[in-house]
Amino acid sequence: MPGGLSPPFCSSVVLVVDATAGAGRKSPAMELLPRRPAWPLTCLVLLSLRPWPGADAQAGFQLHQPQKEVSVRVGETLTLICTATAGGSVGPVKWLKGWGSGSETIFDQKDPSSSRGTIAVNESNTNFTILISDVRPEDAGTYYCVKFRKGPTGNDELYRRGNGTVVFVQARPSNPTVSGPSDRVESGKMASFTCKSGGFFPSNISVKWFKDKTSIQSQLPNVTPGPSNFTYNMSSTVTVTLQKDDIRSELTCQVLHTTLTAPLTRSYHLSQILRVPPKVVMEPPGPVGLNETVSFTCDVQGFYPGSVTVTWLENGKEMNTGSSPRPTKTPEGLFNLRSTVAVEAVLEKNGSVFTCRVVHEGQDPLSSSATLWVAASGQKESNSPYTNGSSLFIYVAVGVVCTVLALLVVAILYLIRVKQSKGKSSPSARLHEPEKSSGTTTQDSDPNNMTYADLNFTKEKKNVQRVIEVSQQSEYACIQGSQAPASNDNLTYADLDMVHLSKAPRRPAPCPEETTSEYASVQIQRQ
């Protein structure tokens, strides 16, 4: 109906009531005015088809939520954009996290002060962008911008809803912590160490281990959901074999994540759990004289940490030695300690056993012992095993020297015998005397009666003419080669057996014939 006029046949009925009229009594005004034909049902239908004021604006109302996904880090400010066209139904705008019965109101236009988010542009009917500051991991989720309108009952009812924005909250991992064994571990044994970090998102994370800046192999990190289901926790374990020189070594856990611009690291000093047991050395003193003072020294070497207890025992009973000395630190970081106890060497203590007992870090005690030997007055010898050992060494040395000398004597005798054998086998000349008759009387010893021969031959085997000369004064034969022997020629001598010659004239012995043999035989016969 143009102009918004009612149809002519839809006239209204006016009822005038006179207030002064008595009850049950009609006044003249109550008379009906001239009536027109009424079509109640037709009027109602036509009125419903009549457009309401602003209906064209409501039909063109739009709500726009452009962000599909947004990523933000913990602690930052989240911006959620929502715009609308002008007009629309009367009603507030809200931001909801999630949809359905479990949704949570983040911003309410009617009560902005109690909302988690704040409006970005105040007093705007088209821009409903909100800001959420100091984002937490639990802020992750899907957010909807919703337009409401007044319902017939006066309550707000849904009118328009945006497409939703998915928010991802990237959580930075916490600073890692490294833990080791609860008790100290002895060098040479294995120990496990654990690195932990938590509160991060997304779940992708990597861990590296280093020992003194050298990478070492470790297990894959174990990633588990956090308590809020929006973050994750991580633990990584590595096992190493401890060494004696690990006192100044350290393990380093390095954590890498997408939210980090640089890795997070945490170091663990191995000296916190390393234990190096000591070596106990005690040098036994030699025998001491009566009433002398002897010192027993106990060296506790190469231990870590430096807490150690040293106790002296005499025949199993604890001695009162006063306070123990303090250990000294070596350049390698280990500790050494020397403890000394002085004892008077009286006869009652002869054979007493002195023990140095060392307890380190509550472990089983280590000990070393030595025996006190008291020598007789003015002597240093005793029946101790150390003296017997020295005597045995002396006996062995003397025996070895005697054996060497005996061998030298045998060797010299053997060489002499060999030389003599070679002399007998050399060319020689022998003078033989025939057997004496039993009736012959022995003549007095006279130099003129000495008979011997001296034979000189040249080394070269040549035909030589030998001449036998007989001295008139004595029986002497000289056989000599034609050439005089040189100084370096070998001479051959023959000793003639001593014989007793008679005074009778003797015939000259015939000269032997020329021969190449270097042998001469001289026979003297008695007439």
Beta strands, then each sheet from edge to edge (+ up, - down):
strand 1: 63-64
strand 2: 69-73
strand 3: 78-80
strand 4: 83-84
strand 5: 93-97
strand 6: 104-108
strand 7: 118-119
strand 8: 130-132
strand 9: 141-150
strand 10: 156-161
strand 11: 165-170
strand 12: 177-179
strand 13: 185-186
strand 14: 190-200
strand 15: 206-211
strand 16: 214-216
strand 17: 222-225
strand 18: 232-241
strand 19: 250-256
strand 20: 264-269
strand 21: 274-275
strand 22: 279-282
strand 23: 293-303
strand 24: 308-314
strand 25: 317-318
strand 26: 328-329
strand 27: 335-344
strand 28: 353-360
strand 29: 366-371
strand 30: 429-432
strand 31: 451-456
strand 32: 469-470
strand 33: 475-480
strand 34: 520-523
sheet 1: 1+ 4-
sheet 2: 2+ 11+ 9- 5+ 6-
sheet 3: 2+ 11+ 9- 10+
sheet 4: 3+ 8- 7+
sheet 5: 12+ 14- 18+ 17-
sheet 6: 13+ 21+
sheet 7: 16+ 15- 19+ 20-
sheet 8: 22+ 23- 27+ 26-
sheet 9: 25+ 24- 28+ 29-
sheet 10: 30+ 34+
sheet 11: 31+ 33+ 32-
end
